[in-house]
Amino acid sequence: MIPELGKYAFAVLSSYGASVALLAALVALSIWQGRRVKRELAEVEARQGKNNG
């Protein structure tokens, strides 16, 4: 099922590789930022709980 790419094989396959790498980097960055924000929010909520309690 793999099409014959001829002289464009390197360009096409490297473009696919770069796209997959960028998507993986975006997913990893999103997960990292989500965890960081969640941790910071928990810290703020804990501070507010101490001040309001």
One Martini backbone bead per residue (centre of mass of N, CA, C, O) as a GRO file, in nm:
protein
   53
    1MET     BB    1   0.049   0.067  -0.002
    2ILE     BB    2   0.303   0.204  -0.094
    3PRO     BB    3   0.396   0.460  -0.262
    4GLU     BB    4   0.565   0.582  -0.529
    5LEU     BB    5   0.799   0.863  -0.496
    6GLY     BB    6   1.077   0.868  -0.582
    7LYS     BB    7   1.244   1.172  -0.574
    8TYR     BB    8   1.032   1.252  -0.318
    9ALA     BB    9   1.078   1.075  -0.068
   10PHE     BB   10   1.243   1.248   0.128
   11ALA     BB   11   1.051   1.492   0.150
   12VAL     BB   12   0.798   1.341   0.244
   13LEU     BB   13   0.915   1.181   0.489
   14SER     BB   14   1.031   1.429   0.638
   15SER     BB   15   0.760   1.572   0.671
   16TYR     BB   16   0.627   1.355   0.838
   17GLY     BB   17   0.836   1.354   1.065
   18ALA     BB   18   0.805   1.652   1.146
   19SER     BB   19   0.504   1.641   1.214
   20VAL     BB   20   0.519   1.428   1.436
   21ALA     BB   21   0.719   1.581   1.616
   22LEU     BB   22   0.544   1.835   1.660
   23LEU     BB   23   0.299   1.694   1.782
   24ALA     BB   24   0.448   1.569   2.021
   25ALA     BB   25   0.545   1.838   2.140
   26LEU     BB   26   0.263   1.961   2.188
   27VAL     BB   27   0.160   1.744   2.379
   28ALA     BB   28   0.383   1.766   2.591
   29LEU     BB   29   0.342   2.067   2.653
   30SER     BB   30   0.047   2.046   2.744
   31ILE     BB   31   0.094   1.854   2.979
   32TRP     BB   32   0.299   2.023   3.132
   33GLN     BB   33   0.120   2.278   3.170
   34GLY     BB   34  -0.116   2.140   3.313
   35ARG     BB   35   0.046   2.049   3.562
   36ARG     BB   36   0.146   2.328   3.647
   37VAL     BB   37  -0.130   2.466   3.684
   38LYS     BB   38  -0.245   2.266   3.887
   39ARG     BB   39  -0.031   2.318   4.105
   40GLU     BB   40  -0.077   2.626   4.133
   41LEU     BB   41  -0.376   2.607   4.209
   42ALA     BB   42  -0.337   2.443   4.468
   43GLU     BB   43  -0.166   2.657   4.611
   44VAL     BB   44  -0.377   2.884   4.609
   45GLU     BB   45  -0.603   2.726   4.754
   46ALA     BB   46  -0.439   2.674   5.011
   47ARG     BB   47  -0.397   2.970   5.086
   48GLN     BB   48  -0.699   3.046   5.102
   49GLY     BB   49  -0.774   2.840   5.319
   50LYS     BB   50  -0.590   2.966   5.541
   51ASN     BB   51  -0.713   3.258   5.535
   52ASN     BB   52  -1.030   3.165   5.568
   53GLY     BB   53  -0.992   2.964   5.832
   0.00000   0.00000   0.00000
